[in-house]
Amino acid sequence: MIADQLILDSKTSKTSYKDDKESESPKRSIVKSISWRVIGTMDTILISWVVTGTLTVAFSIGVVELFTKMILYFFHERIWNKIKWGR
């Protein structure tokens, strides 16, 4: 029922985010992405610290993870942009 409504709504409404008062601005999406990445990196640092017992190693892992996940996400998004399913 809900899935049908979502599919119907997506097919009938072809407005840009500027026209759609419900959608987020690109700035908001960027800030949300950054804040989520910070939370994820803090989580990785905390887990790494618990596992290794060394804060220096935990921060090293966190910094590496920060950049590798951003790069992986970029390619993930580019691949999904080529997939027509759900559009």
C-alpha positions, -999 to 999 in steps of 0.1 A, spaced: 0 0 0 27 25 10 50 13 -17 23 18 -43 18 53 -32 55 61 -33 57 47 -68 27 66 -80 39 98 -63 74 95 -79 59 89 -114 34 118 -112 56 145 -95 85 155 -116 94 188 -99 129 201 -90 139 205 -54 134 243 -58 97 237 -66 92 211 -40 88 227 -5 92 193 11 127 185 -3 160 195 13 183 222 -1 217 210 -13 234 229 16 213 210 41 222 177 24 259 186 25 258 195 62 239 163 70 265 143 50 294 159 69 277 155 103 270 118 95 306 112 84 319 128 117 296 105 137 307 75 117 344 84 122 340 89 159 323 55 161 353 39 143 378 57 166 359 45 197 357 9 185 393 9 174 403 23 208 384 -5 226 399 -32 203 435 -20 203 437 -2 236 458 25 220 443 60 213 470 69 187 462 38 167 425 44 170 428 80 156 450 67 128 424 42 118 397 69 121 415 93 98 422 66 72 385 55 74 373 90 70 389 94 36 384 59 23 347 59 31 342 93 13 360 79 -18 340 47 -17 308 66 -13 316 88 -43 320 58 -65 290 41 -50 269 71 -59 283 73 -95 275 36 -100 240 40 -87 235 70 -110 239 46 -139 212 22 -126 177 29 -139 159 7 -113 135 27 -92 135 59 -112 
